[in-house]
Structure formats: C-alpha cells, structure tokens
Amino acid sequence: MSATNHVSRAEALKLWYDVTLGSVRSETPDLSARQMAVLFTVYLTPAPHTVRSLAAHLNVTKAVITRALDALGRHGFVDRARDPRDARSVLVQRTGRGSSYLTDFADRVRGRSRESIIASAAAA
C-alpha cells in the first residue's frame, strides 16, 4: 500500500487474492462470493433477517437466498426459525460458529493488510 494510504487496484486485488487463497488452503469451508455476501449481511446489518429481506437487500431472488442459506446452514453458520409473529416468515439467525468463521476471516484480512503495508513501506 502506498505511503499516502491509498490502495491501488493491484494492491487491492493482491490483498483479496491472498485472503481468498488463505481461505481456500485452510480447513474452513470454501464459501462462494454469494454465500459470503449473505453471511456478511446477516452478521453486519441489524436483525431481524428474513429470506425476503435478504433478497431485497442483496437484489437477488428468494431462491438464491434459500440456496445460500442451505449451504450456510450445513456449515452451522446460520440457523433458521419460524417467525413467532408470522408463521409464513422464516427468521435467519446468527450462530457462534458463523461468528467464529467471520472473526477468523477478519483476522486473515487484517494480517494480510499489515503485511502489505510493511512490504510497501520497505519498498519505499
């Protein structure tokens, strides 16, 4: 990263590549970009989350959200439960395992960011 704290396109792509490569090489589940977007939305935006609200937020169909939630649920990253106020609606809930996964992911991003800053400073 440059000394002016501006991230070039190449640096941004290299950071994303390094983090993604670390994820692929790790023992953690290999999530698609769509699954990650759903997971980030559930954990980074205020609850409650429903299939309908997630679809609207991400501008995709409910079927797309359902498929992503199926995969995330298999990994234990989210739970689904009937909304007690509306039996037609399903609430998407956070889990400890999902929180741990995102904490580890954030730590990988932070670690790679620090490495990039140090390397850029050394090159300057």
N, C-alpha and C positions, 0 to 999 in steps of 0.2 A: 504494500500500500504506500502511496506516495506521501511525502513529508507534509503535504498540505491537508492530509486526512481525506483526500478524495480517492475513491476506489475506481480504478479504471475498469473497463469492460473485461479485459483479460484477467485482471486480478479477481473480479467478482466471479467470473466463470471458473477460474482455478480454485477459488475457495469452495464454490458449490461442488466442483468435481471432487476435491479432496474429501469433503464431508460425505458426499454420496458414496465415494469409494470406500471410505471407512465404514459406512453403514453396510455396504454390500459384503465387506470382508468380516464383519462382526457376526456374532452369534444371534443378533437380534433379527426379528422378522424384516424382510425386504418389502417395504410398502411402496405402492405406486404413488405417483405425484397426486393423483386424485384422492387416494386414501389419506395421504399426508394432509392435504388441504382440508378434508373433513375432520381429521383428528385435531389439527391446529384450530379449526373453527370451534369445535366442542370445548377445547381447553382454554382458548384465548378470548372468547367472547362470552358475555353474560348468559347464563342459563335462564329459562329452560330452553332446551333444544328439542325440536321435533323433526321428523323426516321432512315435513313440509317447510319448516323454517330454514333448515339447512339447504334444501333445494333452492329456495328463493335467494338465500344469502350467496350461494355459490353459482347461481344462474344455470342450474342443471336440472334434469328431471328427477322426480322422486325415485324412479327405478335406479338411476345412477347412485343416489344416496343409499338406497337399500342395499345394493351390491357392495358398496364401500363399507357400510355398517356390518354386513355379514362377515366380511374379511376382518375388520377391526374387532368384532365380537369374538371370532375364532381365536384371535391372539389375546383376548382378555383386556383390550384397550378401552372398550366401551361396553356398557350394558344398556339394554332396552327394557322399558317397563310401560305398562298401560298408564295413561294419564288418569288419575282418580277423578278428575273433574270432567273428563271427556273420554269415554271408553273407545271412541273411534281414533283417538290420537295416541301415538307412542312417544314417550319421552326418551331421549338419549342421555345417558348419564356417564360421567367420568368414573374411572376406576383407579385404584392405586397402581396397578401395572401400567396403565396408559400414562399416568403421571410420571412414573419412573422412566418409561421409554422416552418421553419428551425431555425430561431432565438430562438424561444421558445424551440425547441428540443435541440439546443446547450446549452441553459441556463440550461436545465434539466441535461444534461451530466456534465456540469461544476459544478453544485450544488452537484450532487452525487459524483463526483470526490473529491470535497473538503471534503464532509462528510466522505468518505473512508480514506482520508489522515489523518483527525483529529482522526478518530477511531483507525487507525493503530498507530499513534503517542502516543495515550493514552494507548494502549495495550503494547507498547514497554518499 
